[in-house]
Amino acid sequence: MRPETKASSLVPTLFIPHGGGPCFFMDWTMGPADTWARMAQWLRELGREFEHVKAIVVISAHWEEPSVTIQTRAQPDLLFDYYGFPPHTYELQWPAPGSPTLARRIAELLAGRGVATAEAPTRGFDHGVFVPLKVAFPDAQIPTLQISLKKGLDPQFHLELGEALAPLRHEGVLIVGSGMSFHNMRAMMAGGGRASAAREFDERLTSVCCDAPDACRGQLLRWQTLPHARYCHPREEHLLPLMVVAGAAAGDRGRRIFSDRVMGVEVSAFQFG
């Protein structure tokens, strides 16, 4: 049954994998041709579940700023921040509208928590936004905006950032963390490297996200103590969006909603609420 996502309902929060570059829109040659097929199908199904949300706020692994920065552009273009892919992948289009009104609302929520913010009036959607959402929401009708990570990548700060955004869930807004539950690119390009280590980390991360909310929060703050954490995330920018959506869960328990083995490693997605 499709979850209720009208503006009067409490919208879940999501942590999704965004794949590798423009992987869903090209012939994949760095492994089996169907490497990303299952993830693409899941994203299409996810989009149908949430097609009635009022707006989407995305925290992407590919945007870091000294202070939390909010995209305010009314009609963002696309930021092709990937390299070495086929020419047609630099001509993709996903003309979703932005929402300056929602941007102001977010700034107010963060100011109420003492979080300093900045505006990004010219920034477009990076590939952590438009690549997965072009699959999930191909009609590009839902107003969408991006919020940056804060440099330093402090887990507690990003959990608290999510807590500040939690009221948006009562306003019909879908909060999406776009990253990867495993992001050691050298290992992935080598076909998985220490596959057992990736699998153990994924299983433990899943257990954390499915735990009672207080326990989940405490373990996310100590994510580096999870098995093989620094092997799976030599740098944690692709994990930090998970902290934001877990914080925005406001006490709702998480569950794993997708898992696949891609490029030799386990990759998972989580929903809270």
C-alpha positions in Angstrom: 0.0 0.0 0.0 1.3 3.5 -0.9 2.2 5.5 2.2 0.1 8.6 2.9 2.1 11.7 1.9 -0.4 14.5 1.8 0.6 17.8 3.3 -1.3 17.0 6.5 0.6 13.8 7.1 4.0 13.1 8.5 6.3 12.4 5.6 9.1 9.9 6.1 12.7 10.8 5.6 15.0 8.9 3.2 18.7 8.0 2.7 19.2 6.9 -0.9 22.2 5.8 -2.9 22.8 8.0 -6.0 24.9 5.6 -8.0 28.1 6.3 -9.8 28.1 9.5 -11.9 25.4 9.4 -14.5 25.2 5.6 -14.3 21.5 5.3 -15.0 21.7 7.2 -18.3 24.6 5.5 -20.1 25.9 2.1 -21.2 27.8 1.0 -18.2 31.2 -0.4 -19.2 33.0 -0.5 -15.8 31.4 -3.9 -15.0 28.3 -5.8 -16.0 25.9 -3.8 -18.2 23.1 -4.3 -15.7 25.2 -3.1 -12.7 22.8 -0.3 -11.8 19.6 -1.8 -13.2 18.1 -3.0 -9.9 18.8 0.4 -8.2 17.2 2.2 -11.1 14.1 0.1 -10.9 13.9 0.7 -7.2 14.2 4.5 -7.6 11.3 4.4 -10.1 9.2 2.6 -7.6 10.2 5.0 -4.9 9.2 7.9 -7.0 5.7 6.5 -7.5 5.4 6.1 -3.7 6.2 9.8 -3.0 4.8 11.5 -6.1 2.3 13.5 -4.1 4.7 15.2 -1.8 4.5 19.0 -1.7 8.3 19.5 -2.1 11.6 17.8 -1.8 14.7 18.9 0.1 17.9 17.1 -0.7 21.1 17.0 1.3 23.7 15.8 -1.2 27.2 14.4 -0.5 28.5 16.6 -3.3 28.0 20.0 -1.7 30.0 21.2 1.3 30.3 24.8 2.6 31.7 26.6 5.6 28.2 27.2 6.8 24.9 25.5 5.9 24.0 26.9 2.5 20.5 26.8 1.0 19.8 26.8 -2.7 17.4 29.7 -3.4 17.2 29.7 -7.2 13.7 29.6 -8.6 14.7 27.4 -11.6 18.0 25.6 -11.0 20.0 24.3 -13.9 22.1 21.2 -13.7 25.7 21.1 -12.4 27.5 18.4 -14.2 30.1 17.7 -11.5 31.3 14.4 -12.9 34.2 13.7 -15.2 35.1 11.3 -18.1 31.7 10.1 -19.0 30.0 10.0 -22.5 29.2 13.4 -24.0 25.4 12.8 -24.0 25.5 12.6 -20.1 26.5 16.3 -20.1 23.3 17.2 -22.0 20.8 15.6 -19.6 17.9 17.7 -18.5 15.8 17.7 -15.3 13.9 21.0 -15.1 12.4 20.7 -11.6 11.5 24.1 -10.1 13.2 25.4 -7.1 11.3 27.0 -4.2 12.6 30.3 -2.8 9.6 30.2 -0.4 10.7 26.9 1.1 14.3 28.2 1.2 13.1 31.0 3.4 11.2 28.6 5.6 14.3 26.5 6.1 16.4 29.5 6.9 13.9 30.4 9.6 13.9 26.9 11.1 17.7 26.8 11.2 17.9 30.4 12.7 15.5 29.2 15.4 18.1 26.6 16.4 21.0 29.1 16.2 22.4 27.6 12.9 24.0 30.2 10.7 23.1 29.9 7.0 24.0 31.3 3.7 22.2 31.5 0.4 23.2 30.1 -3.0 21.1 32.0 -5.6 23.0 30.7 -8.6 23.8 27.1 -7.8 22.3 24.3 -9.9 21.4 20.7 -8.9 24.5 18.6 -8.6 24.5 15.0 -9.7 23.7 13.8 -6.2 20.3 15.4 -6.8 19.4 15.2 -10.5 20.8 11.8 -11.3 18.7 9.8 -8.8 15.7 12.1 -8.9 15.5 12.1 -12.7 14.9 8.4 -12.4 12.5 8.6 -9.5 10.6 11.7 -10.7 11.1 12.0 -14.4 8.3 14.5 -14.9 10.3 17.0 -12.8 7.2 18.6 -11.4 7.9 18.7 -7.7 9.6 21.8 -6.3 13.1 20.7 -5.2 16.0 22.4 -3.4 19.3 21.5 -2.0 21.0 22.1 1.3 24.7 21.8 1.7 26.7 19.8 4.2 28.8 21.8 6.6 32.6 21.5 6.2 34.2 19.5 9.0 31.5 16.8 8.6 30.7 16.7 12.3 28.1 13.9 12.9 26.5 15.7 15.8 26.1 18.9 13.9 24.4 17.1 11.0 22.1 15.1 13.3 21.1 18.4 14.9 20.6 20.0 11.4 18.2 17.2 10.7 16.3 17.9 14.0 15.9 21.5 12.9 14.4 20.4 9.6 11.9 17.9 11.2 8.9 20.3 11.1 9.0 20.2 7.3 7.7 16.6 7.5 4.4 18.0 8.8 4.3 20.3 5.8 4.4 17.7 3.1 8.1 18.0 2.4 10.2 14.9 1.7 13.7 15.2 3.2 16.2 13.1 1.2 19.8 12.4 2.1 21.7 11.5 -1.1 24.9 9.6 -0.7 26.2 6.0 -0.6 26.3 3.6 2.3 29.7 2.5 1.0 32.0 4.9 -0.7 35.5 3.6 -1.2 35.9 4.3 -4.9 39.2 2.6 -5.2 37.8 -0.6 -3.8 34.7 -0.4 -6.0 36.8 0.2 -9.1 38.8 -2.9 -8.1 35.6 -5.0 -8.1 34.9 -4.7 -4.4 38.2 -5.2 -2.7 37.5 -6.6 0.8 34.0 -7.7 0.0 33.5 -9.3 3.4 34.4 -6.0 5.1 31.9 -4.1 3.1 29.2 -6.6 3.9 30.0 -6.5 7.6 29.8 -2.7 7.7 26.5 -2.7 5.8 25.0 -5.3 8.1 26.1 -3.3 11.1 24.9 0.0 9.7 21.5 -1.5 9.0 21.3 -2.7 12.5 22.1 0.8 13.8 19.5 2.4 11.6 16.8 -0.1 12.6 17.6 0.2 16.4 15.6 2.3 18.8 15.9 6.0 18.0 18.1 7.0 20.9 20.4 4.0 20.4 20.5 4.8 16.6 21.5 8.3 17.3 24.3 7.4 19.7 25.8 4.8 17.4 25.6 7.2 14.4 27.6 9.7 16.4 30.2 7.0 16.9 30.0 5.6 13.3 33.8 5.3 13.1 33.6 2.5 15.6 31.5 0.4 13.3 33.4 -2.6 11.7 35.7 -1.4 8.8 34.2 2.1 9.0 37.2 3.9 7.6 37.7 1.3 4.9 34.1 1.8 3.7 34.3 5.6 4.1 37.9 6.9 3.8 36.1 10.3 3.8 32.6 10.5 5.2 30.8 13.0 3.0 28.7 10.2 1.4 27.6 9.0 4.9 26.7 12.4 6.4 23.4 12.8 4.6 22.3 9.8 6.6 22.9 11.7 9.8 20.6 14.6 8.6 17.7 12.3 7.7 18.1 10.3 10.9 18.0 13.6 12.9 14.9 14.7 11.0 13.2 11.4 11.9 12.3 13.0 15.2 12.1 9.7 17.1 10.8 7.6 14.2 12.5 4.2 13.9 14.4 3.4 10.7 14.3 0.4 8.4 16.2 -0.7 5.3 14.2 -0.3 2.2 16.7 -1.4 -0.5 19.9 -3.4 -0.7 22.0 -4.5 -3.6 25.5 -5.6 -4.5 27.0 -3.2 -7.0 30.6 -3.2 -8.1 31.4 -5.9 -5.6 30.0 -4.2 -2.5 26.7 -4.0 -0.6 24.8 -0.7 -0.9 21.7 0.0 1.1 18.9 2.7 1.5 17.0 3.5 4.6 13.7 5.1 5.5 12.7 6.7 8.8 9.1 7.0 9.7 
